[in-house]
Amino acid sequence: MDQPVLSRPSGPETHAATGAAETAVAREAARRRAFAIIAHPDAGKTTLTEKLLLRGGAIQLAGQVRAKGDRRRTRSDWMKIEQDRGISVATSVMTFERDGVVFNLLDTPGHEDFSEDTYRTLTAVDAAVMVIDAAKGIEAQTRKLFEVCRLRDIPIITFINKMDRESKDIFELLDEIEKTLALDVAPVAWPVGAGRSFVGTYDLLDPALHLMAEGSGPVRLSGLGDPKLDTLVKPDLARELRDGGELAGAYPDFDPARFLEGTMTPVYFGSALRDFGIGHLLEGLARFAPPPRDRAADSRTVTASEPELTGFVFKIQANMDPNHRDRVAFLRICSGRLQKGMRLRQTRTGKQVPVNAPLFFFAQDRQVAEEAWPGDVVGIANHGILRIGDTLTEKEALNFSGVPSFAPEILRRVMIEDAMVGKKLRTALEQLAEEGVVQLFRPLDGTPPVVGVVGALQLDVLAERLKAEYGVPSRYENTPWSLMRWVASEDAAALERFRRAIPHDVAEDHDGALVAFFSSDWRRNRAAEDFPELRFLEVREQHSLMTKAG
């Protein structure tokens, strides 16, 4: 049972201290930007991540994703399977500072098989950078991730990448964004040339020419009519830029208020591989992306400037350091100041959680954080106490909502050849389920556990991690089911009747919630007809079952 909210003592000194704390929190929050990068696979997201870190001074040498020979590893992809395949399969958190602004960059998996990790990560950011391949335009995974951003009113900055390669017509790309995503576009830059003739961009907001030539800084201009333009680029490119810049006026002017509402996106152009357009994008993030925003909780709305700490866990990661078998919970701070040595209240259980050595991350590298503020993401050592979706506070019993789990599309049993490692397998599956690597279901008839994943590549990751981190070689066995749903009802008797009706097709998930397995959508529909008191849900949020049936 939740404890009552503790009342605060009043008095002049208390009010002064509270006011000073609120001022400090508000000041630090104002210079934070927490953002994610979303993209379809191969749009250049990981390369862009590295170049942002390079521009932010966080690294001295950017690794190349697919360099030849003794290739350098990308710093954000730290798992062996990521390095071997050149893909991102887990969310990485990287913190860096530039020109007084602290950026918390959450690099998400681009592959659709890991979309659930991406969805959860998007609950922890205040803005997103949408990377689009200039040759391909809007692709399927981009559309899916955008819809998640739209559901959460996350402002989106668009970066059209690979402008130095053959690309679609610029107006075609912009119109595609508008029509496909129903999102107004406002170009804040305009490309000078394209493909082999691409030499830079023109800043439409603060007239300046950004050239791709090494060591070239922005050249201030009075406008597109400035004769200086003709001395900086070839005549045909200057003419093309003037024509394009004039036509760009047909698009609406950039409106920061509409951007923050999620109905308009500013558009930047560049080439991540050639490290061009990155500085301009970072300036846009600092200038336009919002600082930590208000967060809805079950009992009230939390503002970032409040002096008392609140935050929620959106990710659990094990074995980031294979030498220490660690388990780290990623906490997004929503309000207040986190200090090393604090004890925080876990709302779900009412227990006190010590935060003796909170961590800042740079992919797999880390350092102890003496303090952290709203918008920051810190790691907390976790030994199975914290779970995805948990809320931590200084005192108040409140819950942040919106960390979802989705019904898996693939269900498998994990089989082992050596029965002696059965206990190790159970422990490994429990821990990996806590991380969100897979969903784990325990059939109520006592048969072996079932794992659920969104895509087949997750099964490869599971097998790799079981073998590498836990010493458990495994294989998979098909199940007779093609889908699962969470079962919800206020009618306990109806739930019990349902359990008895299909004893071999029901299970509990990792949190003890009831789930049902079905061999076809027809059988799911039949169950809904036979048990109208029950709801069969595709999406479940921590601490509450959503009302979306499917």
N, C-alpha and C positions, 0 to 999 in steps of 0.2 A: 504494500500500500504506500502511495506517495506520501512523503512527509509534507507538512504545511510549509509554505514559503516563510522563511525567517524574516521578521520585521527588522528594519534598520533603526538604530538609535538616532535621535535627532538632537540638534543643538548647533550653535554657531561653528564650533570646531569641526563637527561632523560635516556640515554643509560645505564648509570651506575645503575640506579634504576631498569630499565627493566631487565638488566643482573642479578642483585641480586635476583629479584623476580623469574626469570626463574630458577636460581640455587636452590632456596628454594623449588619451586614447583617440580623440577626434583628430588631433594633429598627425599622429602616426598612421591612422587609418586612411587619412586623406592622400597619403603618398604611396598607398599600396594599389597594385593592379594584379588581380588574380584572373588568369585567362587560360583557355585551352586552345589547342590547335586541332581542327577537325578537317578531314579530307578523305577522299577515296584513296585506296591503295595506289602507290606509284605517282601520286600528284606532287611529291617532293616534300612531304610534311617533315620527315626526320631531318632532311638536309636543311630545311628552313629553321628547324629547332636549333641545330648546331650553329647556324649563322647568326641567329638571334643571340645565342650565348656568347659567341665571338664578339659581336657588336657591343654586348653588354659588359664585356671585359671579364666574363666568367671563365673563359678558356683562352689560351694563347694560340692554339692550332686546331682548326676544325677538322674532324675526321670526315672521310668521304664514304658514302654509303656503299658504293660499288667500285672502289678504286681497284686498279689492277695490281698484281703482284702482292707484296706484303701490305695488304690494305689496312688502313687505320680504322679502328672500330668506332662507331658512333657512340658518344658518351651516354646518350639516353637509352640505348638498347644494351642492357647489361646481362640478360639471360643468355646462356649458351645457344639455345634454339633461336633467339633473335639474331645473334651474331652469325650463326651458320646460314640462316635463311634470308638475312637482310630485311627483316620485317619487325615491326613493333607488336608485341603480344601482351604487354602490361603497361599500365600507366606509370610514368616516371614524373617526379616532381623536382623542379630545379628553381632555385632562388638566386636572383642577382640584382644588382643595383646599378642604375645609370642616371646621371644628372639629378640625383636626389630622389628618384622614383624607385621603389622596390617592386620588382616584377616577380610574381610567383607563376611560373610556367608549368602547366600540367600537360605533358605530352601523352596523348592517348593512342591506343591501338588504332591503326587505320583499317586493318582487315575486318571484314564484317563478322567473322566468326568470333571476334572478341568485343562485339558491340555492347554487351552488357556492362563490361568494365568501363567503356566509354560513357554510357548513359549515366552510370553512378558518378563518374568524375564530373560530368556536366552539372551535377547538383552542387559542386564545390567551387564553381567559378562565377565571376561576375560579367565576363565577356568571352567571346570566342573569335579566333581568326579562322576564317574559312578559306582553305587553299584550293584553288582551281587550276587544273592543267589547261594552259591556253589552247592546246590543240584538241582537247577532249570536251571542255565545257563541264556542265553539271552532269555528274555520274550518280549511279544508284545509291552508293553509300553516303555520298555528300547530301543527297536529298533526305535520307533517313535521319542523319545526324542533325540536319537543319531543322527537321520537324521536332526533334527533342528540344532543341534550343528555343523554338517558337513556343512550345508548351510551357516553357519556363521563362519566357520573355527575356531571353539572354541576348544582349546586343551583339551584333556580328560585324566584324570588319573583314572585307574580302580582299584577298591577295591573289591576283592572277599571275601564276608562276610560269616559268619556262618561256618567257617572251622572246628569248634569243633563239628559239627553235621555230619551225613552221607552226603557224597557229591559225585559229579561226579569225575571221574578221572581228575587230573590236566591238563594233556595234552589234554584231550577231551574238557575241558573248554576253554583252550587257543586257540585251533583250531576252536572252535565254534565262539569265538570272531572274529578271523581272517576271517572265511568264511562268517559268517552272516553279519558282519559289514564292511567287506572289509577294515580292519584296521590292520596294523602290530602290533603285541604284542611284548613287550620287558620286560620280567620279571626282576624286580629289587630286588625282594625278592623271596624266595622259601620256601614252607611250610615244616615243620618237622613233619611228620605224618599227619593224617586226621581223622576226626570223634573223637572217644573217645581217640585215640592215638595222637591227635594233641597237641604238646607241645610248638610250637613256629615257628619262621621263621629264615631263613638265609639270610643276606644281600649280594646280589651278586655284588653290586657296591663297597661297602666298607666292606670287609669280616668281618662279626660279627654275632654272634648268639644271637637272641632275644628270650628269654624264657618266657613262660606264667606264671611261678612261681611268686607269689606276691613279689614285691620289687626287682625283678631281673632286672638289667640293661643289656645293650648289652655287650657281652663278645667278645673282639677283637680276631680274628684268623688270621693266615697267609694264610689261604685258606682252601679248603675242605680236603686237606691232613693233616692238622694240627692234631697231635695226641691228643691235648687238647679236640677236639670234642668228642672223645670216652669216656672222663671222665664226659662230660656234659649231654649226652643223652644215652639211651639204645643202645646196639650194633646194633640191627636190624634197629632202626631209623637212626643211623649214616650211616649204609650201604645204606639204602633207600635214604637218603639225598644226599650222594655222587653220587649214580646212577642217581637220578633225576637232581642234579646240573650239571652233565656232559651232560645229554641229553638236558638240558635247553640251552646249548651252541649252539644248532641247530637254536635257534631263533636269530634274529638280535640283535646286541648290541644296547643299548639305545642311541638314537641320539637326543639331545635336540632340534636341528634345525627341525628335522622331527616332533617331538612332537608339537612344536609351529606351524607348518604348519597344524596340525590336521591329519597327516597320520600315526602316531605311538602313541601307548599308553603304558606308564609304568604300570606294574601290581604289586599291593601289595596284601597281604593276611592277614586275621585276623578274629576276632570275636568282633563285636561291643558290644554285650550283655555282654561279659566277659572283655570288655575294653582292648582288645589286638590288637596290630597292629596300634592303633590310633596315637600314638606318631610318629611312623615311617612314617605314611601317612602325618601327619602335616609337618614333616621335608621335605618330598618330595614336598609338596605344596609350602613351603617357598623356596626351592632350585630350583625347575623346573618351577612352574607356572609363567606366565608372569606378570609383573606389568602392570598398565593401558596402553592399546595399543592405537594406532592411531584410530580415528573414522571418518568415511566418513560422510560428510554433503552435502547438496545440492550444495553448491558453492565451497567447498574445503575440504581437509582433515585436521582434527584438531589433533594436537599432545598434549600429556598429559603435557609436560613441558611448554606450553605457559602460560604467566603470567595472562592473562585475563580469567575469569571464563566462562565455558560453561557446560551445562548439559542437561539431558532430563528426563522427567517424564515417568516412566514405570509402575507405579501402583498408584491407589488411594484407600485409606482405610478409612472407616467411623466407628465411634463408637468403636475404639480400647479401649477407656476408656468410658464405658457406663454412667459414672457419668457426663461427660462433652459434650457428643454428638459431638465429634470432627470429623474433616475430614482432613486427612493428605495425602499430595502428596509425593511419594517417588521419590527423585531426585538422579540420578546417575551423579556424577561429572566427567566430561571428561577432563577438563583442569583448571588450575588456582587455586586460593585459595578462599574458601568461608569463609566470616567472618560474625558473628552475626551483624545484623543491616544493611546489604547491601540491595540495591534495584536492582532487576534484570529485564531485558527486556524479556517479553514474546513475542517471535517472531510472533506467530499466530495472536495476536491482536495489538502488538506494545505497550501494557500497561506496566507500571512499577509494579513489584510485590515486596512488602516489605518482607524481610526475617529477622524478628525481633528475632525469637527464633528457629533457626534450631535445629533439634533433631537427636541424635543418638539413635539407637534402640537396645534393647535386648528382642526380641519377643514383649510382650505387655508393658514391662518396657522401660523407656526412660529417657534421660537426655539432657539438652541443650548443644549444640555443640558451643563452642566459635569460632572454626575454623574447616574446613574440606578441604580435598585435593583430587586430582584425584584418582579414585578408590573407594572413600567413597560413602556411600548412606546415605542421610540425609532426614529427614521429614520436610515438610513445611506446616504450617497451611493453610488450603485451604477452602474457602467458595464458592465453585462452580466456581472459576475463572480458575483454572488449570484443564487440562484434560490429560488423557493418551496420550503420544506421543508429548506433548508440549516441546519445546526447550526453555531454559532460558539461557541468556548470560548477560555479563556486558554491552556490547555495540552493538556488531555485529549482523546483521540480517542474521542469518543462521539457517537452520533446519537440525537436525539429522533425518535420515530415518530409517525405519526398525522395527517399533513397530506395529505388525500386528493385524488385526481382521479377524476371520475366519467365513465363513458362518455357522450358527448354524444348527444342525441336528434335533432339536426338536423345534416346534413353538406352543405356547400356549397363550390363553387369560387368564388374571388374573381376577377372579371374586370375588366380595364381597357381603355379605348378607345385610350389613348396608350401605345404600347410603350416610349416613352422614359422612362416613370416605373416601368418594371418593377423596376429595382434598388431604387427607393424603396419600392415595394410589398413586396418581400422583406424589407427592413430593418424596415419598419413591422410586418409580420406577426410577425417574430421577436420584436420588442420587446413587442408586445401579447400574444403567447403567454407570454413571460416573466412578464408581469403576471398572467396567468390570465384576461384578458378573453375570449379564445377558446382553444381547443386547436388546435394546428397539426400537420398530418400531411403528410409528404413521401412520396408514392407511390414505390415502388421501381422502377417502370417509367419514371420520368422525366417523367411528366405533371405539370401544374401542381399546386401544393399545395392541400390541402383543409383547410377550417376546420370545427371542430365546436363547437356551442353547446348549452346546455340548453334555451333558449327563444328564440323569434323576436325578442324585444325586444333580445337581445344582438346580433343582426345589425344592428339599427338603430344601436346604440351603436358597433359596429365601423365602420360606414359613416360615421357622424358624426365619429368620431375620425380615421379615415383622411383625410377631407377637411379637417377643421379643423386637425389637428396635423401632418399629413405632406404636405398638398397633393396627395392622391391620390384623385380621384373614382373611384368603383368601383360595380360592380353584382354581383349573385350569379347563379350558374348551378347548376341542380339537378345532383345526382350520381345514379348508378344504385343507390346504397346507402341503406338505411334505418337501419342500425346498425353500430357498430364494437365490437370487444373487444380488449383487450390479450392477447397470446399469450405464455404462459410455459411453460417446461419446462427440466428439467436435461439433456434429451437433445438435444444440438446437431444430431445427424444428423436427428432428427425435425423440428426447426425448419427445416432446410435443405430437406427433402422438401416441407414445407408451403409454403415460399416458391416452390419450383419448380412446385407443383401449381396455385397460383392467382397467377401473377406480376402480374396487373393489379389484384388486390384486396388487396394488402398494402402497408404503409407503415411509416415510423418516426415516432414522436411527437417532440416537441421535445427530449426527453432521450435519443433514440436507441433507445427501447424498441420492439419489434415490435408492430404492430397489424394486425388483419384487418378488412376491410369485408365486410358481407353485405347482400344485397338483401332478405332476409327472415329471420325467426326459424327457419324450416324449414331454410334453408341453414346457419345457424349450428349447429343440432342435427346436421345431416348431417356438417359438418366435425368436430364432436366425436366422432361415431361413426367417421369415417374415420381420425382421428388421436387415438386414446385416450391417447397419451403427452403430449398438449398440454392446457393449461388455458386457457379463454377467459374473461377476467375483466372484470367490470363496474366494479370499483373498483381503483385503483392508488394506492399510497402512495409518496411520494418515497423513493428508496433501496431500496424493496422492493415486490414484488408481493404483494398480499393473496391469500388462498386462496379468496375468495368468487367462485364461478363464477356465470354467469348468461346 
